[in-house]
């Protein structure tokens, strides 16, 4: 398990360094790598949730998958569950209806923001020592805090990747690509629409 966490922390570090405006200041351990990865994920998901128009918010590329807004509602549901164990508190949404039953963009954007607010302090207070502490995490049983938080980042990243397809199908550029286009490949306009990047 320690090897898996260390490998993931290395991947997070590489991604955060590549996405950072400048070189990292000082040594970067597990906690800082998780914090940077989470911050980037949070920015991408919130921007994605806000980007799609109200009219297209429940768009489905095919009838048998979640609508666009339901992707972010699912992330909100998951994050309340995923962050409760590492925080050492009960899931405040336990027994309540899924956010996927919400019917407006505004409701889903708020639910998503609330879920990030719930997770923020567990990431911001993370240290290399607390990352290694064993916790009880519901269905996951005993695991390190870092292993539990890995679920937040990996699940959110998966949903963000799926969401980029919905955005592209509606002719919109995903937030991470906009960031790349703004400062990559020679600055503004450096990345081209349809160049294969998310």
Buried (B, 14 or more C-beta within 10 A) or exposed (E): EEEEBEEBBEEBBEBBBEBEEEEEEEEBBBBBBBBBBBBBBBBBBBBBBEBBEEEBBBBEBEEEEBBBBBBBBBBBBBBBBBBBBBBEEEBEBEEEEEBBEBEEBEBBBBBBBBBBEBBBEBBEEBEBEBBBEEBEBEEEEEBBBBBBBBBBBEBBBEBBEBBBEBBBEBEBBBBBBBBBBEEEEEEEEEBEEEEEBB
